[in-house]
Amino acid sequence: MADETGIDLSTQTMFAELLQRALDAEFDAEFAEKGSFVRKRLKGRLYWYYQWRAGDKVMSKYAGPASDPAVTDRAARFSRIKSSYRRRHTLVRALVAAGLPSTDPLSGSIIEAMWKAGFFRLRGVLVGTLAYQGYAGLLGVRLGQRPLMTQDADFAQFWGVSENIGESMGDPLAVLQKVDPTFRAVPHINDPFVSTRYRNRQDYAVDFLTPNRGSADHQGRPARMKALGGAGAQPLRHLEYLLHETERSVLLLGGGVPVTIPRAERYAIHKLIVAASRVDQTKAPKDILQAHTLIQALAAMRPAELKRAWTLAWESGNRWRQKLQAGRQRLPAESQAVLRDLSPARARSAR
């Protein structure tokens, strides 16, 4: 059973199965899972072709002769992948019908393309509202519609990871243009030769972010990210706190898209800091609503982890405490009470 804000146990179990299947899935860089292999006879010999639908047209691509064991084995393995995909697709539809949030097609296609390009394997993290959608199944909580609306996708990675991991996913713009050819790089205001943001014709924005490294030499300047093919990322304060601990989830689109997102408790606390730091406050109410929803769920499901995340942020210095207090004061009373109970004794006595 579930209350009006919760997800029932059977739905949570389905989500857990989908997440495990999505993480276990194999993908072929050349042949997308949505198509299928078929054998065709030409001049008395059998050949494997890969077929897929593009709009109203059925497209095909030559794969090799059926007499080649390597090609035939590949087709057989693909059949197993396809079977897993069908099961995942069924689970996704059931979870959406049960009330979990589905990702809009463009956002989902972008995240799926980044996943298949290797972004999450290279320790990249999805942040922002699209990451927030991933907490519904993990925490068994309904997120509502208002805090889920977005017109952008945010991807983040530590500069040190990007510099030293020894592999690159390639140019992000090329990945995005495979999803929508109208994506274009937006030159950075402080370095016109580097882009950290990409926009399409509908003004959908994709941003790449990285924690601020602190040195005056890097203030306001985009960081070049080796694992992103040398593309740029915008340094942000407090982002290191958000990225330091992560968890896996799956977004509900197609057969499910596995993602790496920040730990829910860090996401909630970070949203309070973000809301208090915004120069333009138009998005601050959504920050607060997301934080409130997660804090209420975490107080029941992960109280020790929520306390540790809050305490770590609280003890990070006076500027952090000022922002945390400002953000906390904007929360509904029940979430303010949760955080006050988590605060060190000194802070509780000063309230």
C-alpha positions, 0 to 999 in steps of 0.5 A: 500500500502507499499513501497519497504521496507514496509509491506502492511496494509492487511499483517500487519492486518493478522499478528495482527490476528495471534498474537492474536490467537496464544496468545489465543491458548490453548495447552495440554501438553500431546496431541500436536495440530498437531494430532487429536482425533479419536474414535475406536470400540473395542469389541463393545465399543468405545474408544478415541485415539489420532493419529499423523503422525511421518514421513510415519507412523501413530501413536496412543495413548490411551486416554480413553473410549468414555463413560467417559464424561471427556475424551469426553469433552477433545476431543471436546475441542481439536477439537476447538483448532485444528480448531484454529490451522488450521486457524493460519497455513493458516495465517502463510502460507499467511504471508510468501507468503507476504514476512515476514520471516519464521523461519527455522525448527530447530530454530522454533522447539526449540523455540516452545519446550521452549514456551510449557515448560513454558519459556515465561510464566515464564518471559523468553525473546527470544533475538538475531537474532531470536527475530529480525525476530519477528519485521517484522510483528510488525513494518510492515517492510521487514528485508531482508535475510542477517541479518536473518541468524543464527546458534544459539538461545539465551534465557534470563531471569533476575536472580531475576525473576528466583530466586523468581517466584516460579516455574520451567520449568525443565531441558533445556537439556531435553527440547532440546533433545526432539527436537534433541537427539544429543544436549549436554551440554557444560561445562562452562569454569569457572565452569565445573559443570554448563552449559549455552550453549548446542550444537547439532551434527550440531554445532547449539548452544542454549545459556541461558543468564542473566544480569550481577549483578555487584558484583565481586563475579559473574564476569565471573561465570555462574548464576544458574537459579532456574526457569530453573531447576537449569541450568546455564545462562551466565551473560552479561553486558548491557543485563538488558537494553535490557530485561527491556521492552518487547513485544509479537510477533509470529514467522512464523512456523507451526501455529505460535509460540508466543514469548516474545522479547525485545521492538524493540527500545531497541533491536536497541540501544542495537545492537549498544552497542553490535557491539562496544563491540565485541572482534570478529568483524565478527558479528558486520556488522550484528548488525549494519544492524539490528540496521539500519533497525529497527531505520528507521522503528521506526523513522516513527512508534515509534519516541517517544519510540525510543527517550526515549530508546536512551536517557536512554542509552545515560544518563547511563554513559560515557562508554555507551556513548562511545559505543553508539557513536562508534556504531552510527558512523558505521550506514548509514548516514540516521540512524546517522542523526535520532539518532543525532536528538534524542540526548540531546542538549549537545551531538548534539552540540559536534558532 
